[in-house]
């Protein structure tokens, strides 16, 4: 019984650590080494804006709708930013090209479809802002 | 291009599945305390049956969902927003597979399967209850990719 109780404590401690890591990682923007390019056919939408934010969602994703609202809130105030939504089940090629493994995944593309930055997990509006900042820097340097 | 799943009509109170996950986590903790015994396996089978209700009808259709609606929700303020029932239902299905396999193997050939399955399910249920972890967000796309492997170039 004592061993079982210790095992229970160890499992709960592990879950607590995993949860803290998971929460800290969600929505954090990562700059991406240049290379991956997403064309309009793969995306299923034209690339007309200076920066296009692509949100890949799925039907079993509870954090996708609030993340979509955060993207809309930020993009509505910035005419140079467009938002495109894709459902992973329907856009498998896009999922593979972007190597999406969890939802929501948000990827920032420039007007040529080059991937500039990405984030995954639930995003707050402030995190969407910092995702945009992290990809506007390399654009300005070009 | 499609908008992400929206809770257009008939969404559920997102606090319901989290409350249910808390109840499930307590039950799974008891299984871990009972260990690789017949009693532990029996309780794990009961938990699997609870998950089966959720897999068939959604988290709001489980016993925990009924307890939430009857005793907990009347004491809470109305929810800030409603949620699509599909994500928690997917998590219930994953829970059914893990605890069902654990009970089946544990009560027949390998008793160690009882604490192993209970530990895995407990981590997921605890993360759901305490952190709002969404299993469907994390593993569904991987499953979809496995089911439809990339075409060989």
Interface residues (C-beta under 8 A of the other chain):
Chain A: X1 X3 X4 X5 X7 X8 X11 X12 X14 X15 X16 X18 X19 X22 X23 X44 X45 X55 X56 X57 X58 X59 X60 X61 X62 X63 X64 X65 X66 X67 X68 X84 X85 X86 X87 X88 X89 X90 X92 X95 X96 X100 X101 X102 X103 X104 X121 X122
Chain B: X1 X2 X3 X4 X5 X6 X7 X14 X29 X32 X33 X34 X35 X81 X83 X84 X86 X87 X88 X90 X115 X119 X122 X123 X126 X127 X130 X131 X132 X133 X134 X136 X137 X138 X139 X140 X141 X142 X144 X145 X148 X150
